[in-house]
Amino acid sequence: MSELQHVKLHAGLYFLAALLLVGQANWFYLVGDYDRILLPALLAPLLITAALMRLGQPETARLSAYLVLVCGYLLVAIELPGESSLAPFWLGLPPVLTLLLLPLGPAMLLNLTLTPIWLLLGESLLDRDLALGYLSLVMVAGLAPWEILHQRALLKATDPLDEECDAIRRSALHDRLQSECERAELLDQRLAVLVIHLPQLEMASEQFGAGARRALLTSLCDTVLRCSRDHDLLGREGEADFWLVLPDTSENGALLVRQRLKESLQSTVLLDTGRVDSRLYDCHLGKGESPQRFLQRLQITTQRHAES
């Protein structure tokens, strides 16, 4: 699920919660329980505000989550002491709601801190088993987001692709380059690497934001895909530096790829940054050169041209 879909889902849930509170207030009015109308009537506009904040700037996302959390806490604080039949529901709502709205660390700390408050509010309704069940819920409910974070970290560590674009990450690039060097030596083939530097990348991020940065990276990857062969490999060496590994490619072949890629990038015009500016340099594996020496030479070349 994309980030935009997450935002819309959260905002939709906040709107739904506001509608439920409006329905609860109307129900209290219909049954004549007028003393309980005020709280849901006041919380519903707050939840609508939180939903609108969630749809706004990314900086307001955390504030909207805290606003929803405060609304939930107020509702539980009012309903828990007076609802004997629904005591398990109201008691279990705060820790689950906290884990859904906040990161794991702050959520667990807040749940443990507020445990005495919820147990005191429901003291007249709780028995020993229910209190132990609440404490177990606080601890066990944290295992699900912890496992999700663990799986994300594992996927990030094993995924060869870069986080921002379709190039492979630096560690995977070095491993593949060493394999290609060994393969070229074993089969007596030539190996070329095209060093690509994007001088506009830092400027695009600082002046136009993350959207322009992603557009620039996407343009580079798409252009490389069009101008290279299926078995060529694009990897990200640095923030704005890329290596295009060209197996079994002569010097003339590398020059042709370099020229074709440079012309394609120059003809690409983006909304924020304009024409894509790039610096391209080709390096070739020397006869009998070790993979470590070739890698070192590539890194020196990349750094020298990035600083020029």
BELGI-V242981 format. One line per field, one symbol per residue. psi: psi as a letter, one per 40 degrees, with the letter a starting at -180 (. if undefined). Layout:
psi = ???
//
This chain:
psi = hiddddddddddddddddddddddddddddeegddeddddddddddddddddddebiddedddddddddddddddddddddegddedddddedddddddddiiddddddddddedddddddfdeeiaddddddddddddddedddddddddddddddeheiideaeiiidddddddddddddddddefiihihhhhhgeedddddddeadddddddddddddddddeiideihhihdadehihhhgifhiddddddddddddddddehhiddeahhhihhiiiihihehidddddddddddddddde.
//
